């Protein structure tokens, strides 16, 4: 291999040695150097770049990486190695060199590139590799003694991936056993996703790993019903195994003997013994196709459950992360992720303008984007899935206020709303009272992915919205959309106002000599109507008709958004069936 030009090595040597070489070579700006490097290496393979990195790191590290002045160079080398997925003699050799340097050992590679020598003050180890990356021979020798062939190390280096595969197979069998718990023959996919212990589990086939679908929104369910045969899926996670810097005790055989032997439909696991487990430099991992915004409290709950820290997290305001993820999902690359004001259009309703308050003084809600969750025991999975469901349900409600429209393109009437974090997994939606000019507020508290509590707060002098807390909670669970729920509240208020004005006009036009008995009869008939309809829990006499009409409008709102050209009469039965299934 030819020696790189001095202009490429001088910056690295200056950083490494702490000296200046500018008296020998003409100074060159950083931008010019980077431009030359990009032009020189843009057409060259990663392997050659990696060789250059190794050349610059000619001396092994003898101190912790965090205190080394050449940490950026080491980080660059590790990133390059992670891109080399193909198993070859070169990639395996680089992995051995990297691991040795991290442990503070000296490492040398033979000129032929087939042998790796790892040395310390007490011993040295020689590993010979084949062209396909398989370990052919390993020799171990203490200084002053002849090298000896070490079959144990050959087996360890050759079969470490095989042991990881056995652990993965054992995990998959245990997860499948848990998926059969409380499962009936007629259970459908949606029920499994929302209520199953491990969601809807799809076993591994060929090169496709096992995946778990654990949450699906009502909008996605309706989309699947309206488009039979379409591939509509909810939030998924992939089950796999990954390497780790530390040893972890992983089971090599299934730990569930009888899935029905535990209490409360929970399986009983065998005790971890040396016969059932093995210490491996690996961990089980739940990986996501797209990072999931999670609150710091949810992350702490998962880490407490698994006993393993999730590394590489960068804390940020949770609402900012949710907005960014929602915009990315809507493929709104051109829209700035710093936007906080969004316009949402709904049929038969004034346009909504939502301001998402990311920096509320009342909220210290922080979070991070989680790409994978490590764990070492299958018993952790049901608890982790439930935490993920809870978080994704909360994210779905906040994301429903996000759109790719941040500029009002017309002068139509607007309804303004502000979404503010409250505490934990609850938030407030502030808006102007539909009848008065004071502020009103709806507090939505997501208890679990299947339980939501709501509370309306009004000025004491303002008239009631005639929407009970229970009605709003049921509306939220049916659609998981803040705009649709707010439209239902405003429609309900508008109908109450219209009915009130109609009654006032009737009173004004009545004749003075009208017998009062007819009014009493009408009043009695109104009071009796709820009991006739079987709605004893409703207190306000004119509330049943309003609530029923609002529920009907709410149940068809998402369908109108999907396709305004479709007739509501054809879509409402499907929607009502879905709502009943979700409530059950």
VOTORKOL-33421 format. One record per residue (C-alpha): x, y, z. Coordinates in Angstrom, 3 decimals. Each point is the difference from the previous one (the first is absolute). Layout:
N
site u: X; v: Y; w: Z
...
end
This chain:
584
site u: 0.000; v: 0.000; w: 0.000
site u: 1.368; v: 3.419; w: -0.937
site u: 0.570; v: 2.573; w: 2.723
site u: -2.705; v: 2.718; w: 0.036
site u: 1.044; v: 3.551; w: -0.877
site u: 1.287; v: 2.162; w: 2.814
site u: -2.963; v: 2.367; w: -0.256
site u: -2.239; v: -2.862; w: 1.111
site u: 2.108; v: -1.234; w: 2.896
site u: 1.207; v: 3.285; w: 1.510
site u: -3.362; v: 0.984; w: 1.638
site u: -0.303; v: -3.446; w: 1.551
site u: 3.610; v: 0.001; w: 1.170
site u: -0.356; v: 3.490; w: 1.451
site u: -3.085; v: -1.084; w: 1.924
site u: 1.675; v: -3.210; w: 1.173
site u: 3.465; v: 1.331; w: 0.927
site u: -1.038; v: 3.456; w: 1.171
site u: 2.639; v: 1.658; w: -2.215
site u: -0.181; v: 2.237; w: -3.035
site u: 1.353; v: -0.977; w: -3.384
site u: -0.843; v: 3.273; w: -1.678
site u: 3.671; v: 0.968; w: -0.177
site u: 0.549; v: -2.856; w: -2.438
site u: -3.115; v: 0.111; w: -2.163
site u: -1.932; v: 3.000; w: -1.188
site u: -3.084; v: 0.614; w: 2.152
site u: -3.293; v: -1.087; w: -1.533
site u: -3.483; v: 0.944; w: 1.099
site u: -2.376; v: -2.590; w: 1.406
site u: -2.561; v: 0.537; w: -2.759
site u: 2.608; v: -0.403; w: -2.722
site u: 1.317; v: -3.159; w: 1.661
site u: -3.480; v: -1.522; w: 0.282
site u: -0.705; v: 0.852; w: -3.633
site u: 3.190; v: -1.742; w: -1.098
site u: -0.820; v: -3.039; w: 2.115
site u: -3.530; v: -0.226; w: -1.422
site u: 1.284; v: 0.210; w: -3.590
site u: 2.725; v: -2.552; w: 0.649
site u: -2.085; v: -2.622; w: 1.782
site u: -3.517; v: 0.397; w: -1.402
site u: 0.569; v: -2.815; w: -2.505
site u: 2.048; v: -2.259; w: 2.295
site u: -1.383; v: -2.903; w: 2.065
site u: -0.458; v: 0.104; w: 3.769
site u: 2.757; v: -2.557; w: 0.454
site u: 2.643; v: 2.398; w: -1.303
site u: -1.292; v: 2.812; w: 2.196
site u: 0.107; v: -2.322; w: 2.980
site u: 3.596; v: -0.916; w: -0.774
site u: 0.883; v: 3.689; w: 0.049
site u: -1.640; v: 0.404; w: 3.388
site u: 2.020; v: -2.918; w: 1.321
site u: 3.152; v: 1.469; w: -1.471
site u: -0.600; v: 3.230; w: 1.903
site u: -0.572; v: -2.006; w: 3.181
site u: 3.367; v: -1.709; w: -0.185
site u: 0.360; v: -0.187; w: 3.812
site u: -2.586; v: -1.858; w: 2.160
site u: -1.928; v: 1.849; w: 2.665
site u: 1.265; v: -0.517; w: 3.551
site u: -2.610; v: 2.093; w: 1.775
site u: -3.826; v: 0.231; w: 0.142
site u: -1.531; v: 1.040; w: -3.302
site u: -1.955; v: 2.839; w: 1.624
site u: 3.259; v: 1.719; w: 0.997
site u: 1.893; v: -0.652; w: -3.234
site u: 0.782; v: 2.986; w: -2.219
site u: -0.658; v: -2.112; w: -3.098
site u: -3.535; v: -1.039; w: 1.035
site u: -1.493; v: 1.575; w: -3.179
site u: 2.293; v: -2.173; w: -2.077
site u: -0.988; v: -3.122; w: 1.924
site u: -3.677; v: 0.922; w: -0.354
site u: 0.508; v: 0.400; w: -3.748
site u: 1.574; v: -3.445; w: -0.198
site u: -2.871; v: -1.604; w: 1.907
site u: -2.599; v: 1.646; w: -2.266
site u: 1.797; v: -1.303; w: -3.073
site u: 0.118; v: -3.502; w: 1.473
site u: -3.740; v: 0.039; w: 0.667
site u: -0.631; v: 0.577; w: -3.704
site u: 1.917; v: -3.165; w: -0.936
site u: -2.788; v: -2.558; w: 0.400
site u: 1.518; v: -2.631; w: -2.317
site u: 1.915; v: -2.737; w: 1.792
site u: 3.512; v: -0.157; w: -1.399
site u: 3.549; v: -0.459; w: 1.210
site u: 0.481; v: 3.774; w: -0.087
site u: -3.136; v: 0.831; w: 2.029
site u: 0.691; v: -2.676; w: 2.647
site u: 3.618; v: 1.140; w: 0.293
site u: -1.128; v: 3.590; w: 0.503
site u: -2.466; v: -1.096; w: 2.669
site u: 2.792; v: -1.814; w: 1.876
site u: 2.242; v: 3.066; w: -0.239
site u: -2.727; v: 2.343; w: 1.233
site u: -0.925; v: -2.230; w: 2.941
site u: 3.655; v: -0.423; w: 0.979
site u: 0.637; v: 3.739; w: -0.019
site u: -3.122; v: 0.636; w: 2.103
site u: 1.393; v: -2.425; w: 2.613
site u: 3.389; v: 1.739; w: 0.040
site u: 1.879; v: -2.819; w: -1.794
site u: 2.614; v: 0.273; w: -2.724
site u: -1.012; v: -1.337; w: -3.390
site u: 1.961; v: -0.675; w: -3.185
site u: -1.022; v: -1.470; w: -3.343
site u: 2.342; v: -2.093; w: -2.123
site u: 1.042; v: 1.349; w: -3.425
site u: -2.167; v: -2.633; w: -1.659
site u: -3.028; v: 1.161; w: 2.004
site u: -0.907; v: -3.566; w: 1.040
site u: 1.415; v: 0.050; w: 3.555
site u: -0.774; v: 2.289; w: 2.918
site u: 2.343; v: 0.265; w: 3.001
site u: -1.480; v: 1.268; w: 3.283
site u: 2.583; v: 0.637; w: 2.710
site u: 0.189; v: 1.168; w: 3.602
site u: 2.680; v: 0.070; w: 2.683
site u: -0.769; v: -3.618; w: 0.945
site u: -0.958; v: -1.880; w: -3.188
site u: -0.660; v: 0.238; w: -3.686
site u: -2.684; v: -1.567; w: -2.190
site u: 0.202; v: -0.851; w: -3.687
site u: -3.210; v: -0.422; w: -2.049
site u: 0.096; v: -1.267; w: -3.592
site u: -2.957; v: 0.700; w: -2.276
site u: -1.214; v: -1.412; w: -3.274
site u: -1.036; v: 2.100; w: -2.972
site u: -3.681; v: -0.475; w: 0.929
site u: 0.594; v: 1.425; w: 3.488
site u: -0.158; v: -3.314; w: 1.864
site u: 2.541; v: -0.569; w: 2.783
site u: 2.415; v: -2.719; w: -1.092
site u: 2.365; v: -0.159; w: 2.967
site u: 0.690; v: 1.755; w: 3.319
site u: 3.285; v: -0.276; w: 1.903
site u: 0.607; v: 1.256; w: 3.531
site u: 3.408; v: 0.447; w: 1.617
site u: 1.407; v: 1.526; w: 3.166
site u: 3.296; v: 1.776; w: -0.466
site u: 2.925; v: -2.389; w: 0.178
site u: -2.185; v: -2.971; w: -0.971
site u: -0.781; v: -1.619; w: -3.331
site u: -3.412; v: 0.845; w: -1.517
site u: -2.723; v: -2.612; w: 0.435
site u: -3.078; v: -0.604; w: -2.109
site u: -3.091; v: 1.078; w: 1.951
site u: -3.056; v: -1.911; w: -1.223
site u: -2.262; v: 1.739; w: 2.523
site u: 0.722; v: 3.399; w: -1.502
site u: -0.479; v: -1.346; w: -3.526
site u: -3.402; v: -1.322; w: 1.006
site u: -0.907; v: 3.228; w: 1.820
site u: 0.933; v: 2.263; w: -2.911
site u: -1.656; v: -2.298; w: -2.579
site u: -3.206; v: -0.832; w: 1.828
site u: -0.830; v: 3.255; w: 1.763
site u: -2.518; v: 0.868; w: -2.714
site u: -1.442; v: -3.510; w: 0.116
site u: -0.630; v: 0.365; w: 3.745
site u: -1.670; v: 3.350; w: -0.616
site u: -2.260; v: -1.657; w: -2.568
site u: -0.990; v: -2.706; w: 2.507
site u: -0.873; v: 2.679; w: 2.547
site u: -2.131; v: 1.812; w: -2.569
site u: -1.860; v: -3.208; w: -0.871
site u: -0.710; v: -0.644; w: 3.688
site u: -1.352; v: 3.539; w: 0.405
site u: -2.252; v: -0.368; w: -3.054
site u: -1.489; v: -3.238; w: 1.351
site u: -0.766; v: 1.633; w: 3.364
site u: -1.614; v: 3.030; w: -1.666
site u: -2.143; v: -2.275; w: -2.151
site u: -1.122; v: -1.912; w: 3.102
site u: -0.973; v: 3.287; w: 1.671
site u: -1.943; v: 1.073; w: -3.089
site u: -2.240; v: -3.060; w: 0.419
site u: -1.085; v: 0.997; w: 3.514
site u: -3.673; v: 1.040; w: 0.259
site u: -0.311; v: -0.461; w: -3.752
site u: -3.272; v: -1.248; w: -1.440
site u: -0.524; v: -1.570; w: -3.393
site u: -2.036; v: 2.902; w: -1.377
site u: 2.342; v: 2.770; w: 1.178
site u: 0.814; v: 2.514; w: -2.726
site u: 3.193; v: 1.859; w: -0.759
site u: -1.154; v: 3.361; w: 1.392
site u: -0.924; v: -1.541; w: 3.357
site u: 3.383; v: -1.696; w: 0.200
site u: 1.761; v: 3.280; w: -0.795
site u: -1.837; v: 2.019; w: 2.633
site u: -0.486; v: -2.606; w: 2.743
site u: 2.396; v: -2.936; w: -0.513
site u: 2.779; v: -0.526; w: 2.517
site u: 2.611; v: 0.417; w: -2.719
site u: -2.205; v: 1.593; w: -2.651
site u: -0.423; v: -1.589; w: -3.414
site u: 3.060; v: -2.201; w: -0.441
site u: 1.305; v: -1.022; w: -3.439
site u: 2.626; v: -2.801; w: 0.211
site u: 3.335; v: 0.250; w: -1.752
site u: 0.049; v: -1.317; w: -3.560
site u: 3.277; v: -0.383; w: -1.839
site u: 1.949; v: 3.229; w: 0.203
site u: -2.963; v: 1.982; w: 1.367
site u: 0.233; v: 0.277; w: 3.798
site u: -2.918; v: -0.464; w: 2.389
site u: -2.033; v: 3.184; w: 0.419
site u: -2.628; v: 1.140; w: 2.481
site u: -2.824; v: 2.371; w: -0.942
site u: -1.154; v: 1.582; w: 3.262
site u: -2.126; v: 3.081; w: -0.841
site u: -2.343; v: 1.109; w: -2.778
site u: -2.066; v: 3.181; w: -0.128
site u: -3.757; v: 0.153; w: -0.765
site u: 0.789; v: 1.878; w: -3.231
site u: 2.224; v: -2.871; w: -1.172
site u: -2.684; v: -2.530; w: 0.912
site u: -2.592; v: 1.859; w: -2.069
site u: 2.427; v: 0.353; w: -2.882
site u: 0.535; v: -3.761; w: -0.008
site u: -3.769; v: -0.635; w: 0.080
site u: -0.662; v: 2.400; w: -2.861
site u: 2.817; v: -1.455; w: -2.113
site u: -0.177; v: -3.812; w: 0.241
site u: 3.279; v: -1.648; w: -0.816
site u: 2.039; v: 3.107; w: 0.750
site u: 3.158; v: -0.297; w: 2.081
site u: -0.940; v: 2.294; w: 2.888
site u: 2.068; v: -0.643; w: 3.094
site u: 0.500; v: 1.692; w: 3.334
site u: 3.142; v: 0.579; w: 2.034
site u: 2.415; v: -2.931; w: -0.117
site u: 3.211; v: -1.118; w: 1.655
site u: 2.488; v: -2.610; w: -1.186
site u: 1.358; v: -2.714; w: 2.318
site u: 3.697; v: -0.667; w: -0.487
site u: 3.342; v: -0.424; w: 1.788
site u: 2.953; v: 2.386; w: -0.114
site u: 3.572; v: 0.053; w: 1.229
site u: 0.868; v: 1.707; w: 3.269
site u: 3.155; v: 1.304; w: 1.652
site u: -0.844; v: -1.942; w: 3.162
site u: -0.888; v: -3.605; w: 0.711
site u: -3.635; v: -0.794; w: 0.728
site u: -1.632; v: -3.236; w: 1.115
site u: -2.320; v: -1.053; w: -2.843
site u: -2.165; v: -3.163; w: -0.079
site u: 0.946; v: -2.552; w: -2.653
site u: -3.261; v: -1.953; w: 0.335
site u: -3.642; v: 1.013; w: 0.619
site u: -0.796; v: 0.947; w: 3.593
site u: -3.782; v: -0.578; w: -0.179
site u: -0.936; v: -3.629; w: 0.546
site u: -3.768; v: 0.321; w: 0.430
site u: -1.478; v: 3.343; w: -1.132
site u: -3.100; v: -0.586; w: 2.148
site u: 1.862; v: -0.916; w: 3.195
site u: 0.350; v: 3.528; w: 1.369
site u: -2.458; v: 2.076; w: 1.990
site u: -2.312; v: 2.558; w: -1.599
site u: 0.721; v: -1.416; w: -3.458
site u: 3.663; v: 0.933; w: 0.365
site u: 2.516; v: -2.686; w: -0.973
site u: 2.404; v: -1.525; w: 2.485
site u: 3.666; v: 0.210; w: -1.018
site u: 2.762; v: -2.415; w: 0.885
site u: 2.783; v: 1.223; w: 2.250
site u: 3.113; v: 1.162; w: -1.857
site u: 2.696; v: -2.633; w: 0.466
site u: 3.381; v: -0.635; w: -1.593
site u: -1.552; v: -2.852; w: -2.003
site u: -2.690; v: 2.245; w: -1.498
site u: 2.008; v: 3.187; w: -0.534
site u: 3.340; v: 1.243; w: -1.248
site u: 1.950; v: 3.214; w: 0.460
site u: 0.123; v: 1.627; w: -3.427
site u: 1.181; v: 3.418; w: -1.218
site u: -3.513; v: 0.606; w: -1.309
site u: -3.514; v: 1.164; w: 0.935
site u: -3.525; v: -0.511; w: -1.272
site u: -1.336; v: 3.141; w: -1.670
site u: -3.384; v: 1.424; w: -1.017
site u: 0.796; v: 2.241; w: -2.988
site u: -2.286; v: 2.569; w: -1.645
site u: -0.143; v: 0.915; w: -3.673
site u: -0.357; v: 3.644; w: 1.045
site u: 1.158; v: 1.351; w: 3.399
site u: -2.857; v: 0.365; w: 2.493
site u: -0.271; v: 3.236; w: 2.054
site u: -0.184; v: -1.087; w: 3.628
site u: -0.264; v: 1.986; w: 3.211
site u: 2.817; v: -0.251; w: 2.517
site u: -2.370; v: -1.666; w: 2.476
site u: -0.904; v: -2.721; w: -2.536
site u: 3.680; v: -0.573; w: -0.736
site u: 0.727; v: -0.320; w: 3.713
site u: -2.860; v: -2.497; w: 0.395
site u: 1.409; v: -2.159; w: -2.801
site u: 3.534; v: 0.138; w: 1.391
site u: -1.309; v: -0.935; w: 3.446
site u: -1.926; v: -2.900; w: -1.518
site u: 2.869; v: -1.382; w: -2.090
site u: 2.844; v: 0.943; w: 2.332
site u: 2.003; v: 1.279; w: -2.998
site u: 0.773; v: 3.605; w: -0.929
site u: -1.003; v: 1.267; w: -3.436
site u: 3.111; v: 1.653; w: -1.390
site u: 0.394; v: 2.818; w: -2.498
site u: -3.027; v: 2.048; w: 1.109
site u: -0.116; v: 3.788; w: -0.409
site u: -2.635; v: 1.703; w: 2.140
site u: -2.159; v: 2.716; w: -1.577
site u: -3.518; v: 1.439; w: 0.528
site u: -2.389; v: -2.897; w: -0.622
site u: -2.519; v: 2.052; w: -1.993
site u: 2.748; v: 1.192; w: -2.314
site u: 0.985; v: -3.620; w: -0.672
site u: -3.628; v: -1.009; w: -0.626
site u: -0.496; v: 2.854; w: -2.479
site u: 3.220; v: -0.893; w: -1.831
site u: -1.012; v: -3.661; w: -0.269
site u: -3.509; v: 0.896; w: -1.167
site u: 1.332; v: 2.299; w: -2.732
site u: 2.465; v: -2.668; w: -1.097
site u: -2.795; v: -2.577; w: -0.165
site u: -2.063; v: 2.385; w: -2.123
site u: 3.077; v: 0.399; w: -2.231
site u: 0.064; v: 3.753; w: 0.569
site u: 3.734; v: 0.426; w: -0.535
site u: -0.454; v: 3.558; w: -1.220
site u: -1.759; v: 1.096; w: 3.200
site u: 2.193; v: 1.257; w: 2.808
site u: -0.080; v: -2.193; w: 3.090
site u: -0.008; v: 3.160; w: 2.110
site u: -3.554; v: 0.815; w: -1.057
site u: -2.568; v: 0.023; w: 2.803
site u: -3.126; v: 1.241; w: -1.826
site u: -1.948; v: -2.373; w: -2.238
site u: -3.271; v: 0.257; w: -1.958
site u: -2.305; v: -3.014; w: -0.095
site u: -2.963; v: -0.233; w: -2.397
site u: -3.058; v: -2.082; w: 0.844
site u: -3.191; v: -0.427; w: -2.047
site u: -3.065; v: 2.059; w: 0.972
site u: 2.010; v: 1.997; w: 2.513
site u: 2.059; v: 3.217; w: 0.120
site u: 3.720; v: -0.576; w: -0.382
site u: 1.886; v: -0.662; w: 3.242
site u: 3.233; v: 1.750; w: 0.932
site u: 2.084; v: -1.906; w: 2.601
site u: 2.880; v: 1.541; w: 1.897
site u: 2.118; v: -2.674; w: 1.691
site u: 1.694; v: 1.495; w: 3.043
site u: 3.366; v: -1.800; w: 0.147
site u: 1.509; v: 2.168; w: 2.738
site u: -2.726; v: 0.265; w: 2.593
site u: 1.118; v: 1.370; w: 3.374
site u: -2.148; v: -2.582; w: 1.773
site u: 1.624; v: -2.930; w: -1.721
site u: 3.486; v: -1.407; w: 0.347
site u: -1.012; v: -2.888; w: -2.239
site u: 3.129; v: -1.209; w: -1.774
site u: 0.524; v: -3.000; w: -2.202
site u: 2.223; v: -1.660; w: -2.579
site u: -0.207; v: -1.849; w: -3.291
site u: 0.332; v: -3.717; w: 0.758
site u: 1.199; v: -2.226; w: -2.845
site u: 0.424; v: -3.258; w: 1.907
site u: -0.667; v: -1.506; w: 3.427
site u: 2.491; v: -2.586; w: 1.321
site u: -1.002; v: -2.780; w: 2.402
site u: 1.247; v: -3.408; w: 1.116
site u: -3.099; v: -1.940; w: 1.165
site u: -3.252; v: -0.747; w: -1.883
site u: -2.119; v: 0.862; w: 3.049
site u: 0.784; v: 3.694; w: -0.593
site u: -1.739; v: 0.146; w: -3.386
site u: -3.703; v: 0.228; w: 1.083
site u: 0.750; v: 2.878; w: 2.379
site u: 2.082; v: 1.823; w: -2.601
site u: -2.753; v: -0.434; w: -2.609
site u: -2.578; v: 1.511; w: 2.372
site u: 2.218; v: 3.035; w: 0.661
site u: 0.519; v: 0.429; w: -3.748
site u: -3.753; v: -0.175; w: -0.642
site u: -0.603; v: 2.682; w: 2.610
site u: 2.630; v: 2.309; w: -1.477
site u: -1.066; v: -0.478; w: -3.626
site u: -3.666; v: 0.643; w: 0.894
site u: 1.025; v: 3.287; w: 1.627
site u: 2.173; v: 0.902; w: -2.999
site u: -2.928; v: -0.745; w: -2.333
site u: -2.218; v: 2.580; w: 1.713
site u: 2.662; v: 2.733; w: -0.106
site u: 0.898; v: -0.874; w: -3.604
site u: -3.647; v: 0.376; w: -1.053
site u: 0.442; v: 3.765; w: 0.460
site u: 2.992; v: 0.072; w: -2.369
site u: -0.468; v: 0.546; w: -3.730
site u: 2.137; v: 0.961; w: -2.955
site u: -1.818; v: 3.353; w: -0.174
site u: 1.527; v: 2.768; w: 2.098
site u: -1.316; v: 2.887; w: -2.131
site u: -3.673; v: 0.838; w: -0.392
site u: -0.569; v: 0.096; w: -3.753
site u: -3.490; v: 1.473; w: 0.161
site u: -1.981; v: 2.490; w: 2.061
site u: -2.529; v: -2.493; w: 1.293
site u: -1.229; v: 0.005; w: 3.581
site u: 2.473; v: -1.455; w: 2.491
site u: -0.354; v: -1.676; w: 3.379
site u: 3.102; v: 0.403; w: 2.162
site u: 1.334; v: -2.624; w: 2.429
site u: 3.112; v: -0.281; w: 2.151
site u: 1.414; v: -3.372; w: 1.069
site u: 1.964; v: 0.233; w: 3.249
site u: 1.738; v: -2.809; w: 1.973
site u: -1.592; v: -0.544; w: 3.387
site u: 1.801; v: -2.758; w: 1.901
site u: 1.216; v: -3.516; w: -0.755
site u: -2.160; v: -1.209; w: -2.899
site u: -2.716; v: 2.660; w: 0.179
site u: -0.408; v: 3.242; w: -1.909
site u: -2.399; v: 2.951; w: -0.274
site u: -1.791; v: 1.402; w: -3.038
site u: -0.949; v: 3.678; w: 0.455
site u: -2.584; v: 1.710; w: -2.217
site u: -2.542; v: 2.807; w: -0.009
site u: -3.404; v: -0.986; w: 1.345
site u: -2.325; v: -0.617; w: -2.980
site u: -2.659; v: 2.323; w: 1.473
site u: 1.868; v: 2.407; w: 2.272
site u: 3.355; v: 1.769; w: -0.357
site u: 1.786; v: -1.683; w: 2.901
site u: 2.558; v: -2.781; w: -0.236
site u: -1.042; v: -3.621; w: 0.432
site u: 2.223; v: -3.005; w: 0.538
site u: -0.161; v: -3.762; w: -0.527
site u: 2.513; v: -2.096; w: 1.968
site u: 0.778; v: -3.348; w: -1.656
site u: 1.800; v: -2.531; w: 2.186
site u: 1.234; v: -3.150; w: -1.756
site u: 0.005; v: -2.559; w: 2.835
site u: 0.879; v: -2.946; w: -2.261
site u: -0.291; v: -0.706; w: -3.699
site u: -3.573; v: -1.201; w: 0.675
site u: -1.116; v: 2.405; w: 2.746
site u: -0.391; v: 3.760; w: -0.350
site u: -1.429; v: 2.489; w: 2.518
site u: -1.252; v: 3.450; w: -1.011
site u: -1.149; v: 3.050; w: 1.935
site u: -1.548; v: 3.257; w: -1.197
site u: 0.814; v: 3.239; w: 1.807
site u: -2.084; v: 3.128; w: -0.626
site u: -0.481; v: 3.444; w: 1.463
site u: -2.720; v: -0.301; w: 2.656
site u: -2.080; v: 2.696; w: -1.749
site u: 0.135; v: -1.746; w: -3.401
site u: -2.703; v: -2.433; w: -1.132
site u: 0.852; v: -3.701; w: -0.042
site u: 1.131; v: -1.626; w: -3.241
site u: -2.439; v: -2.879; w: 0.551
site u: 2.841; v: -2.480; w: -0.567
site u: 0.623; v: -2.171; w: 3.017
site u: 3.497; v: -1.093; w: 0.949
site u: -0.980; v: -3.573; w: -0.762
site u: -1.251; v: 0.919; w: -3.472
site u: 3.247; v: 1.803; w: -0.865
site u: 2.065; v: -2.931; w: 1.312
site u: -1.967; v: -2.453; w: -2.148
site u: 0.403; v: 2.319; w: -2.987
site u: 3.768; v: 0.139; w: 0.501
site u: 0.295; v: -3.791; w: 0.180
site u: -2.096; v: -0.443; w: -3.145
site u: 2.043; v: 2.269; w: -2.251
site u: 3.267; v: 0.844; w: 1.854
site u: -0.123; v: 3.382; w: -1.720
site u: -0.136; v: 3.334; w: 1.817
site u: -1.433; v: 1.939; w: -3.011
site u: -2.861; v: -2.478; w: -0.436
site u: -0.863; v: 0.169; w: 3.709
site u: 0.074; v: 3.802; w: 0.012
site u: -2.254; v: 0.086; w: -3.047
site u: -2.479; v: -2.212; w: 1.863
site u: 0.060; v: 2.368; w: 3.001
site u: -0.608; v: 3.072; w: -2.171
site u: -2.782; v: -1.718; w: -1.958
site u: -1.677; v: -0.999; w: 3.238
site u: 0.237; v: 3.555; w: 1.346
site u: -1.322; v: 1.450; w: -3.264
site u: -3.006; v: -2.314; w: 0.037
site u: -0.775; v: 0.892; w: 3.619
site u: 0.205; v: 3.694; w: -0.851
site u: -2.260; v: -0.449; w: -3.015
site u: -2.571; v: -1.969; w: 2.026
site u: 0.073; v: 2.673; w: 2.708
site u: -0.640; v: 2.770; w: -2.528
site u: -2.842; v: -1.999; w: -1.521
site u: -1.633; v: -0.474; w: 3.395
site u: 0.311; v: 3.723; w: 0.725
site u: -1.722; v: 0.812; w: -3.284
site u: -2.792; v: -2.469; w: 0.789
site u: -0.576; v: 1.650; w: 3.387
site u: -0.145; v: 3.465; w: -1.567
site u: -2.554; v: -1.053; w: -2.643
site u: -2.335; v: -1.834; w: 2.373
site u: -3.457; v: 1.487; w: 0.566
site u: -0.757; v: 1.370; w: 3.528
site u: -3.138; v: -2.098; w: 0.314
site u: 1.794; v: -3.279; w: -0.776
site u: -0.928; v: -2.619; w: 2.603
site u: 2.977; v: -0.850; w: 2.276
site u: -1.006; v: -3.671; w: 0.087
site u: 1.474; v: -0.625; w: -3.475
site u: 3.377; v: 1.360; w: 1.072
site u: -0.015; v: -2.257; w: 3.050
site u: -0.851; v: -2.967; w: -2.175
site u: 2.844; v: 0.776; w: -2.379
site u: 2.399; v: 0.403; w: 2.918
site u: -1.047; v: -3.333; w: 1.481
site u: 0.415; v: -1.728; w: -3.313
site u: 3.528; v: 1.407; w: -0.277
site u: 0.870; v: -1.249; w: 3.468
site u: -1.343; v: -3.440; w: -0.751
site u: 1.844; v: -0.411; w: -3.301
site u: 3.362; v: -1.028; w: 1.501
site u: -1.536; v: -2.830; w: 1.975
site u: -1.873; v: -1.211; w: -3.056
site u: 3.281; v: -0.054; w: -1.925
site u: 1.708; v: -1.898; w: 2.803
site u: 2.396; v: 2.847; w: 0.868
site u: -0.537; v: 0.398; w: 3.756
site u: 3.524; v: 1.336; w: 0.565
site u: -0.668; v: 3.260; w: -1.880
site u: -1.018; v: 2.901; w: 2.232
site u: -0.757; v: 2.892; w: -2.346
site u: -3.308; v: -0.608; w: -1.756
site u: 1.113; v: 1.314; w: -3.381
site u: 3.430; v: -1.709; w: 0.137
site u: -0.821; v: -3.468; w: -1.454
site u: -0.892; v: 1.226; w: -3.455
site u: 2.992; v: 2.312; w: -0.086
site u: 2.435; v: -2.662; w: 1.151
site u: -1.326; v: -2.581; w: -2.425
site u: 0.247; v: 2.335; w: -2.956
site u: 3.501; v: 1.066; w: 1.009
site u: 1.147; v: -3.594; w: 0.345
site u: -1.324; v: -0.745; w: -3.454
site u: 1.815; v: 2.983; w: -1.462
site u: 3.167; v: -0.952; w: 1.874
site u: -0.058; v: -3.600; w: -1.143
site u: -0.138; v: 1.040; w: -3.649
site u: 2.479; v: 2.860; w: 0.230
site u: 3.063; v: -2.080; w: -0.815
site u: -1.823; v: -1.651; w: -2.874
site u: -0.827; v: 3.402; w: -1.437
site u: 3.676; v: 0.889; w: 0.192
site u: 1.007; v: -3.205; w: -1.781
site u: -2.369; v: 0.515; w: -2.901
site u: -2.488; v: 2.854; w: -0.081
site u: -1.617; v: -1.409; w: -3.127
site u: -1.230; v: -3.149; w: 1.760
site u: -3.512; v: -0.084; w: 1.399
site u: -0.223; v: 0.173; w: 3.786
site u: -2.803; v: -2.516; w: 0.095
site u: 2.307; v: -2.677; w: -1.378
site u: 2.859; v: 0.784; w: 2.396
site u: -1.737; v: 0.555; w: 3.339
site u: -0.746; v: -3.692; w: 0.751
site u: 3.664; v: -0.878; w: -0.488
site u: 1.025; v: 2.817; w: 2.308
site u: -2.482; v: -0.936; w: 2.721
site u: 1.153; v: -3.627; w: -0.171
site u: 3.596; v: 1.151; w: 0.450
site u: -0.917; v: 2.209; w: 2.965
site u: -1.793; v: -2.861; w: 1.763
site u: 3.007; v: -2.272; w: -0.571
site u: 2.363; v: 2.595; w: 1.453
site u: -2.164; v: 0.567; w: 3.077
site u: -0.111; v: -3.756; w: 0.631
end
